[in-house]
Amino acid sequence: MRTWLTERFGLSMPVVAAPMAGISTGRLAAAVSAAGGLGMLGAGPTSTPDPFRDQCAVAREAGRFGVGLMAWALAQDDAMVDLVVAEGPALVSVSYGPYERWIAPLQDAGIVVATQVGTLQEARDAEHAGVDVLVARGGEGGGHGRADVATLPLLQSVLDVVQLPVLGVGGIGTARGLAAVLAAGSAGAWVGTAFLACPEHATSEAARERLFAAKDTGTAYGRVFGVAQRLAWPPEYGGAGPAQPVSRPLGRARRRARRRRPCVSAAGDGSPARRL
Ligand SMILES: Cc1cc2nc3c(=O)[nH]c(=O)nc-3n(C[C@H](O)[C@H](O)[C@H](O)COP(=O)(O)O)c2cc1C
């Protein structure tokens, strides 16, 4: 099948393997790209140059690859941008914070620029700012992001108002999910959690087992994940992850999270996740 995504990157399948800093590996990115999708690497505040370059070299073996950057981390230290440009990815997403200033330098380097949006207003703003493709990430998405609007409602409203290509994101893990976002009019799916199960990823064996054992009600959403990692995530981007018994360190993180500004997204808005 052909969509903007397959045509732009020469793919045989409209699927992007989402960037996951600390977890996505060059091996997985290469495997996805070799299978006809687009594999991505994640770079975050704890990424360091040499291991990142090594992962890019592995990812590049399959040809094209993408990189995901965190805008809030670049606001503290932007050294990663030059490093990424030098590695020549085909696609770079800059998400979660003030991404606008990175659009032109990345595009000038011949890179397609994406950002993840979680509301209709964010989609409008990103189109206005000049990104090439919108990643419409609904509240069902794994990792960090807004939980304000669910995937299908977000995708439908964004597709109605923007002219840019849009990828559907959040809770897509099967061919049925991919078919749904394509039928809605997106150019493809951006998939994160489902790829955590792949042996090529740096997911620990224990985490993989928890993932396979998780029930449909087993996701929690809140600030505790970022606080537990002692990372300065902006409060509007909570994290989604496996609901788990509260260990002592997690309990401490939860109390720290409660003392800070609460996460702005509301439960009961279409997001099935429990709040932490
Ligand atoms: C463990 C994990 C780590 C993630 N790390 C990043 C990241 O470093 N950069 C980024 O832009 N998105 C990151 N994401 C979010 C994904 O890009 C994407 O929005 C999300 O995985 C989509 O939802 P899904 O997991 O339900 O497919 C991460 C997601 C997960 C599950």
The ligand as an SDF file (V2000), in Angstrom:
LIG
                    3D

 31 33  0  0  0  0  0  0  0  0999 V2000
    9.2450    2.9210   26.8760 C   0  0  0  0  0  0  0  0  0  0  0  0
    8.9590    4.0860   25.9770 C   0  0  0  0  0  0  0  0  0  0  0  0
    9.9340    5.0550   25.7680 C   0  0  0  0  0  0  0  0  0  0  0  0
    9.6670    6.1500   24.9360 C   0  0  0  0  0  0  0  0  0  0  0  0
   10.6530    7.0670   24.6920 N   0  0  0  0  0  0  0  0  0  0  0  0
   10.4290    8.0660   23.8070 C   0  0  0  0  0  0  0  0  0  0  0  0
   11.4870    8.9390   23.4300 C   0  0  0  0  0  0  0  0  0  0  0  0
   12.6240    8.8220   23.8800 O   0  0  0  0  0  0  0  0  0  0  0  0
   11.2170    9.9330   22.5400 N   0  0  0  0  0  0  0  0  0  0  0  0
    9.9740   10.0930   21.9830 C   0  0  0  0  0  0  0  0  0  0  0  0
    9.7910   11.0010   21.1720 O   0  0  0  0  0  0  0  0  0  0  0  0
    8.9550    9.2550   22.3190 N   0  0  0  0  0  0  0  0  0  0  0  0
    9.1630    8.2510   23.2080 C   0  0  0  0  0  0  0  0  0  0  0  0
    8.1380    7.3960   23.5280 N   0  0  0  0  0  0  0  0  0  0  0  0
    6.7880    7.6440   23.0140 C   0  0  0  0  0  0  0  0  0  0  0  0
    6.6150    7.0810   21.6210 C   0  0  0  0  0  0  0  0  0  0  0  0
    7.2530    7.9030   20.6890 O   0  0  0  0  0  0  0  0  0  0  0  0
    5.1290    6.9950   21.2480 C   0  0  0  0  0  0  0  0  0  0  0  0
    4.5010    8.2250   21.4650 O   0  0  0  0  0  0  0  0  0  0  0  0
    4.3410    5.9190   21.9960 C   0  0  0  0  0  0  0  0  0  0  0  0
    5.1140    4.7980   22.2570 O   0  0  0  0  0  0  0  0  0  0  0  0
    3.1270    5.5430   21.1780 C   0  0  0  0  0  0  0  0  0  0  0  0
    2.2160    4.7870   21.8960 O   0  0  0  0  0  0  0  0  0  0  0  0
    2.2490    3.1720   22.0000 P   0  0  0  0  0  0  0  0  0  0  0  0
    3.3860    2.8990   22.9300 O   0  0  0  0  0  0  0  0  0  0  0  0
    0.9320    2.8520   22.5870 O   0  0  0  0  0  0  0  0  0  0  0  0
    2.4880    2.6170   20.6430 O   0  0  0  0  0  0  0  0  0  0  0  0
    8.3950    6.2820   24.3340 C   0  0  0  0  0  0  0  0  0  0  0  0
    7.4290    5.2900   24.5470 C   0  0  0  0  0  0  0  0  0  0  0  0
    7.6970    4.1930   25.3420 C   0  0  0  0  0  0  0  0  0  0  0  0
    6.6430    3.1250   25.5220 C   0  0  0  0  0  0  0  0  0  0  0  0
  1  2  1  0
  2  3  1  0
  2 30  2  0
  3  4  2  0
  4  5  1  0
  4 28  1  0
  5  6  2  0
  6  7  1  0
  6 13  1  0
  7  8  2  0
  7  9  1  0
  9 10  1  0
 10 11  2  0
 10 12  1  0
 12 13  2  0
 13 14  1  0
 14 15  1  0
 14 28  1  0
 15 16  1  0
 16 17  1  0
 16 18  1  0
 18 19  1  0
 18 20  1  0
 20 21  1  0
 20 22  1  0
 22 23  1  0
 23 24  1  0
 24 25  2  0
 24 26  1  0
 24 27  1  0
 28 29  2  0
 29 30  1  0
 30 31  1  0
M  END
$$$$
